[in-house]
Amino acid sequence: MTSVTGAPIAPSLFDRQATVAKAGFNRWLVPPAALAIHLCIGMAYGFSVFWLPMSRVLTNTDAAACKSLGFFDMLVTRSCNWTVPMVTPTFEIFIATLGVSAALFGGWLEHAGPRKAGFIAALCWGGGLVIGGIGVMVHQLWLLWLGAGVIGGVGQGLGYISPVSTLIKWFPDRRGMATGMAIMGYGGGALIGAPVAVALMHHFSPYGATESVGWTLMTMGVLYFLAMSAGAFGFRVAPTGWKPEGWTPPPPAAKSMITHKDVHLNEAMKTPQFWLVWAVLCLNVTAGIGVISMASPMLQDIFGARLIGDAANAVVPKAGIVAAAAGLVGLISLFNSLGRFFWASISDYIGRKTTYAVFFILGMALYYALPILGHHGQAGLFVAAVCVILTMYGGGFATVPAYLADLFGTQMVGAIHGRILTAWSVAGIVGPSLIAELRQKQIEAGVAHDLIYDGTLHILVGMLLVGLICNLLIVPVADKHHMTDAELQRERSLQHEDIIKGDVKSAGHGKFGAFGLLPWAGVGIPFLIGVYIALGKASALF
């Protein structure tokens, strides 16, 4: 950029060109920056720790009067407790907003760069939690939904996609592994955030029930803002034309699933490949959410006292069963997180299409086997099957960015990924509602509690079969959709790649050194503590 006098204007701190890596930078410093953001927004999976406390903040309420409140009255009442069904839509709101904001702002992000997007994500997610906490303090449900739900959801969407394009360009040799490392953080965010939230609510409990929840949300909002800001400022983008030392891109091959050209965001949505990948992600997520939403009650309904080795006792110690089910929830979070890194890394070797085929074929077998294992009292194998299913649920999220880069090129993969995430929004709303409705109909029909999940799981098998067919139909994108050299040059100019080349030879190859351990320790230590806590809870299963 130049001024009206012709003199160059130095880029601002948040401009994309200010984040281009300089000589001596090491590319392995980018993943912990991405993890810092994803571990924070990943608290979305741990938000259930707030539902019951939020429904018990008021005392001495008029039960009869509160029962007759309508929907809009409940949004503004300050004299009646919220019900759990009234606060749980907060999760659905920020997941839906995640997909919408990622789709709307994905193109802007490619031009603005990951630092600006990551910092705005920090403002929205951290600020949204603070506003949500204020909503709890003044007991206004609409303010909770607006803050944690809508504003926080925008932070979720921007934070989720902000590192994708950057990581893929830094790791062209290991696209799946790179995005898997970052998106693993989203799956593992609850491992850290949920115990922190519980500890903070306990710390603030002497001040009152309202203050306990409200101050916890506000405190976590500030902590997340600081951590995500640190991640945003840690981002560096690869100079145009950069590649790993000693790595040569594989030569173009006929019918290869990895393209060497690029497709524009708007053109990508005109291809059948885009919508097939959309369907693949949506069906994989819907089935996975079905297991997540049913896992704890399913374990308790099917196995009951057998979970604690006391099937012959007529008086079942309920606390032990609940603890065992909570252990399964801890394992779900752990395997959801680890599966993202594992499967995305595997996809670098076997290909994305093959990886998704494994998800659907193995998934169908396991979903079909779950009720059989339940009827035969095989609790250990049942838990193992659920854990494998959850690795593939998380793996689907982590593998899709590399799948998109293979099909559409790397130039606008972050923006295309943002559009694809609307599949998550649909699955996040439709999936749990569909599963809950099917379960309720089985109960109303008088089906025994240990049998009510059979039909639901068989329906999920059918969804996976449709997903497998969609995946098998994916072929390389036709040449007519690729950008011309002039179109590619224009897109690069919008990202300022035409004026900021960077040091292609020296950037990214710097020494890692002791300094490089600090950001990894900053994200790794909290994550390992969360893993330790999850394994401690899971011990109740064994």
VENBEL-V901068 format. One line per field, one symbol per residue. ss: DSSP state (h for helix, s for strand, l for the rest). psi: psi as a letter, one per 30 degrees, with the letter a starting at -180 (. if undefined). A space follows every 10 residues. Layout:
BEGIN
ss->???
psi->???
END
This chain:
BEGIN
ss->lslllllsll lllllhhhhs llsllshhhh hhhhhhhhhh hhhhhhhhhh hhhhllllll llhhhhhlll hhhhhhllll lllhhhhlhh hhhhhhhhhh hhhhhhhhhh hhlhhhhhhh hhhhhhhhhh hhhhhhhlll hhhhhhhhhh hhhhhhhhhh hhlhhhhhhh llllhhhhhh hhhhhhhhhh hhhhhhhhhh hhhhhhhlhh hhhhhhhhhh hhhhhhhhhh hhhhllslll llllllllll llllllllll llslhhhhll lhhhhhhhhh hhhhhhhhhh hhhhhhhhhh hhhhhhhhll lllllllhhh hhhhhhhhhh hhhhhhhhhh hhhhhhhhhh lhhhhhhhhh hhhhhhhhhh hhhhhlllhh hhhhhhhhhh hhhhhhhhhh hhhhhhhhll llhhhhhhhh lhhhhhhhhh hhhhhhhhhh hhhhllllll lllhhhhhhh hhhhhhhhhh hhllllllhh hsllhhhhhh hhhhllllll llllllsssl llllhhhhhh hhhhhhhhhh hhhhhhhhhh hl
psi->kllfffkkkk klffkeffgk klkfkkfgfe efeeeeeefe fffefgffff eeefggfklh ljeeeefgkl eeefffkgfk kklefffffe eeefeeeeee eeeegeeeee eelfeeeeee eeeeeeeeee eeeeeeeghj eeeeeedede eeeeeeeeee fefeeeeeff iffieeeeee eefeeeffef eeeeeeeeee eeefefflee eeeeeeeeee eeeeeeeeee eeffkklklk gklkkgkkkk kkkkgkfjlg lkkleeeeff kfeefeeeee eeeeeeeeee eeffeeeeee eefbfffghh ffkejkjeee eeeeeeeeee eeeefeeefe eeeeeeffef leeeeeeeee eeeeeeeefe eeeefggiee eeeeeeeeef eeeeeeeffe eeeeeeeglf egeeeeeeee ffeeeeefee deeeeeeeee eeeffgkkfg fffeeeeeee eeeeeeeeee effklkkkef fkkleeeeee eeefggfffj eljeeekfgl keleeffeee eefeeeeeee eeeeeeefff f.
END
